[in-house]
Amino acid sequence: MRILLIEDDANKAEQIGNFVASILPDREMVVRRAFQSGLREAVLGAYGAILLDMTMPTYEVGPREPGGRERRYAGREILRQLERRSLRTPVIVITQYEQFEENGENVTLSELVSQLRNDYPAIFLGAVFYQASNTSWMDQLKSLLAPLGTKGD
């Protein structure tokens, strides 16, 4: 299975990649680190699943590129673009934030999950709250990936 990971944090991407490799040893993981490159890859590539950060820079950060502005809801916009193009790749959001600000109001992760389930029911599988210091995110991710073909315990 080919999996697209759209994640700007290198440590988080490595942790997720290593974990997914342990439960899906035959997978191919492609990593993009920004909204633009992630969206392009999601639209043009053929993937069995997309693991998607919610907040990321507009462009890939590089020696001469600071990444543009941070997009608080980049993940939601990628979901919207997939739905608009009738692409049915399953998406799992993996975020380090428990709360988001939207129009001056705080939105909890559970509220965001409800919104995404309502807006993108054909492709949004769920969300994982990632903490580097806690491994519970692994159980959550494994559970969401299980219907896509993970190996057993």
Buried (B, 14 or more C-beta within 10 A) or exposed (E): BBBBBBBBBEEBBEBBBEBBEEBBEEBEBBBBBBBBBBBEBBBEEEBBBBBBBBBBBBBBBEEEEEBBEEBBBBBBEBBEEBBEEEBEBBBBBBBBBEEBEEEEEEBEBEBBBEBBEEEBEEBBBBBBBBEEEEEEBBEBBBEBBEEBEBEEE
